Structures are given as structure tokens and as C-alpha cells.
């Protein structure tokens, strides 16, 4: 059974930093990533990383956020620096798996709140 466990969400002041972690188990994972959903808004991609380390970022977080993964631990991280109030959202981890990468599992979400 594929399972994702996220951690690291918290309340932080603007300009501060947080590190989110997501531990995956139950399969070998291809792309992994982070999405977020703010109140009243659609869920959006924040960052993604392939198994070989190729990354992709939303324009709004480029230069401030860094995604990384440890394939030996099946863990993906999101280092968030220079946080802004508009980064406030529930952050969800995703992991893609399957012979043809046809499956995606979502984490339960972790709340990030940035105060001004």
C-alpha cells in the first residue's frame, strides 16, 4: 500500500523559512512533488522533481523554494525561504508510481501559515 506522510507545516512570520518533508512508502516512485491550495483558490503545483533530479517550479516560488529528494529514503523535501503571506496554504505531497507512472498518490496535507 502506497502511503505518504508529510510534516513540517507551521506558522511563520513573513521573511521566515520552513522545510516540509514527505516520506513515501510502498513502491518505487518516479516524479514527486508539492502542490498547495489556499482558501478559495484552486490547487496549484508548487514544485516537482523527477527521480533523476530534474526540477520544475511555479513562477511564484522560483528563487525562494527548493525541492529535493532522497531516493534511498523515498523522501521529498521542500525548503521554503523568504516566505510571504500569499504562500499561506495547505501543502500536499504527491508521488507518481507504477510501471507506466500511471498512478498518483496524495498526502494528507500540511498547513503553512505566513503572518505579515
Secondary structure, DSSP 4 states (H G I P E B T S, - for coil): --EEEEE---EEETT--EEEEEEEESS-EEEEEEEEE-TTS--EEEEEE-TT--EEE-GGGTTTEEEEEETTTTEEEEEE-S--GGG-EEEEEEEEESTTS-EEEE---EEEEEE-
